[in-house]
Amino acid sequence: MKSWWQNLNKRERNLVLLAAILASIALAWTLVWKPLARYHTFLQQDLQDARDIRAQMQQQRTAIARLQSSPDQQQPAQGGSLDSTVNHLLKQHQLDGAGTSSEEQDRDTVALKLDGKPFDNLIRFLAQMESQHATHATSMTLKPGEATGLVDAQITLQR
């Protein structure tokens, strides 16, 4: 390599040196500067996203505080008989039909018997009964159904 370099005249040496410097600058740009600039842009976007999320959370915190402090908080709906509400929601959650029976024990108590019904639908039904109709299960017996995800249940609901 040394002999090759010495065999070049001054003008060729300068040209090779210039080419080496330009190649070094191009490598530095491609391998160092460009990835750093891309990472900086990514961090700037990430920071902006975090600021946006923080602003949304502050708005939600304010809304929650306002709802918690308001004296006229909504009470769950309690109109109509519990039996009609239960039957409507059973149909809505696809828990009605064969294997379903409900017995109204009094105006505010209903006994349910469900055979081979989807467990997930049953849980959604119970959650909606509690959150929207102020009705909770006073007794409940669950047994696994014949197929995976199905359950046999005996539930007493009371307002």
C-alpha positions as CSV (number, residue, x, y, z in Angstrom):
1,M,0.0,0.0,0.0
2,K,2.9,2.3,0.9
3,S,4.6,1.7,-2.4
4,W,1.3,2.3,-4.3
5,W,0.9,5.6,-2.5
6,Q,4.4,6.7,-3.3
7,N,4.0,5.8,-7.0
8,L,1.2,8.3,-7.2
9,N,2.0,11.8,-8.3
10,K,1.0,14.8,-6.0
11,R,-2.2,15.5,-7.9
12,E,-3.4,11.9,-7.7
13,R,-2.5,11.8,-4.0
14,N,-4.6,14.9,-3.4
15,L,-7.5,13.4,-5.4
16,V,-7.4,10.1,-3.4
17,L,-7.1,12.1,-0.1
18,L,-10.2,14.2,-1.1
19,A,-12.1,11.0,-2.1
20,A,-11.2,9.4,1.3
21,I,-12.4,12.6,3.2
22,L,-15.7,12.7,1.2
23,A,-16.3,9.0,1.8
24,S,-15.6,9.5,5.6
25,I,-18.1,12.4,5.7
26,A,-20.7,10.3,3.8
27,L,-20.3,7.4,6.2
28,A,-20.5,9.7,9.2
29,W,-23.6,11.3,7.8
30,T,-25.3,7.9,7.0
31,L,-24.2,6.0,10.1
32,V,-24.2,8.7,12.8
33,W,-26.0,11.9,12.0
34,K,-29.0,10.6,10.1
35,P,-30.0,8.0,12.8
36,L,-29.5,10.6,15.6
37,A,-31.7,13.1,13.7
38,R,-34.4,10.4,13.2
39,Y,-34.2,9.4,16.9
40,H,-34.5,13.1,17.9
41,T,-37.7,13.5,15.7
42,F,-39.1,10.3,17.3
43,L,-38.4,11.7,20.8
44,Q,-40.0,15.0,19.9
45,Q,-43.2,13.2,18.7
46,D,-43.2,11.0,21.8
47,L,-42.9,14.0,24.0
48,Q,-45.8,15.7,22.2
49,D,-48.0,12.6,22.6
50,A,-47.2,12.5,26.3
51,R,-48.2,16.1,26.6
52,D,-51.5,15.5,24.8
53,I,-52.3,12.5,27.0
54,R,-51.5,14.6,30.1
55,A,-53.9,17.3,29.0
56,Q,-56.6,14.8,28.3
57,M,-56.1,13.2,31.8
58,Q,-56.3,16.6,33.4
59,Q,-59.6,17.3,31.6
60,Q,-60.9,14.0,32.7
61,R,-59.8,14.6,36.3
62,T,-61.6,17.9,36.3
63,A,-64.8,16.3,34.9
64,I,-64.6,13.5,37.5
65,A,-64.2,15.9,40.3
66,R,-67.1,18.0,39.1
67,L,-69.3,14.9,38.8
68,Q,-68.3,13.7,42.3
69,S,-69.0,17.0,43.9
70,S,-72.4,17.7,42.2
71,P,-75.2,17.2,44.7
72,D,-77.7,16.0,42.1
73,Q,-76.0,12.8,41.1
74,Q,-78.1,10.5,39.0
75,Q,-79.8,7.7,40.8
76,P,-80.0,4.4,38.9
77,A,-83.3,3.8,37.1
78,Q,-85.9,2.0,39.2
79,G,-89.1,2.4,37.2
80,G,-91.3,-0.5,36.4
81,S,-91.3,-4.0,37.8
82,L,-88.0,-5.8,38.4
83,D,-89.3,-8.9,36.5
84,S,-90.0,-6.9,33.3
85,T,-86.6,-5.2,33.5
86,V,-84.9,-8.6,34.1
87,N,-86.7,-10.2,31.1
88,H,-85.8,-7.3,28.8
89,L,-82.2,-7.5,29.8
90,L,-82.1,-11.2,29.5
91,K,-83.3,-10.8,25.9
92,Q,-80.8,-8.0,25.3
93,H,-77.9,-10.2,26.5
94,Q,-79.1,-13.3,24.6
95,L,-79.8,-15.2,27.8
96,D,-83.5,-15.8,27.1
97,G,-85.2,-18.8,25.4
98,A,-84.9,-22.4,26.3
99,G,-83.2,-23.1,29.6
100,T,-84.2,-19.8,31.1
101,S,-86.9,-19.3,33.7
102,S,-87.6,-16.3,35.9
103,E,-90.0,-16.2,38.9
104,E,-91.1,-12.9,40.5
105,Q,-91.1,-13.5,44.2
106,D,-92.2,-10.0,45.0
107,R,-92.0,-6.5,43.3
108,D,-88.3,-6.2,44.1
109,T,-87.1,-9.8,44.0
110,V,-86.7,-12.2,41.1
111,A,-85.4,-15.7,41.0
112,L,-83.6,-16.8,37.8
113,K,-82.7,-20.2,36.6
114,L,-80.3,-20.3,33.6
115,D,-79.1,-23.6,32.0
116,G,-76.3,-23.7,29.5
117,K,-75.9,-19.9,29.0
118,P,-72.6,-18.1,28.1
119,F,-70.8,-17.0,31.2
120,D,-69.5,-13.7,29.7
121,N,-73.1,-12.7,28.7
122,L,-74.3,-13.5,32.3
123,I,-71.6,-11.3,33.8
124,R,-72.5,-8.4,31.5
125,F,-76.1,-8.9,32.4
126,L,-75.4,-8.8,36.1
127,A,-73.1,-5.8,35.8
128,Q,-75.8,-3.8,33.9
129,M,-78.4,-4.8,36.5
130,E,-76.2,-3.5,39.2
131,S,-75.0,-0.3,37.5
132,Q,-78.1,0.8,35.8
133,H,-81.0,-0.7,37.8
134,A,-79.6,-0.8,41.4
135,T,-80.2,-4.5,41.5
136,H,-77.8,-7.0,43.0
137,A,-77.6,-10.7,43.4
138,T,-78.5,-11.8,46.9
139,S,-77.7,-15.4,46.2
140,M,-76.0,-17.2,43.3
141,T,-75.1,-20.7,42.4
142,L,-72.9,-21.3,39.3
143,K,-72.0,-24.7,37.8
144,P,-70.0,-25.3,34.7
145,G,-72.1,-26.2,31.7
146,E,-71.6,-29.0,29.3
147,A,-69.5,-27.0,26.9
148,T,-66.6,-24.6,27.5
149,G,-67.8,-21.1,28.4
150,L,-71.3,-22.2,29.3
151,V,-72.7,-22.1,32.8
152,D,-75.8,-23.3,34.7
153,A,-76.9,-20.6,37.2
154,Q,-79.5,-20.0,39.9
155,I,-79.6,-16.4,40.9
156,T,-81.8,-14.3,43.2
157,L,-81.9,-10.6,42.2
158,Q,-83.1,-7.9,44.6
159,R,-83.6,-4.2,44.4
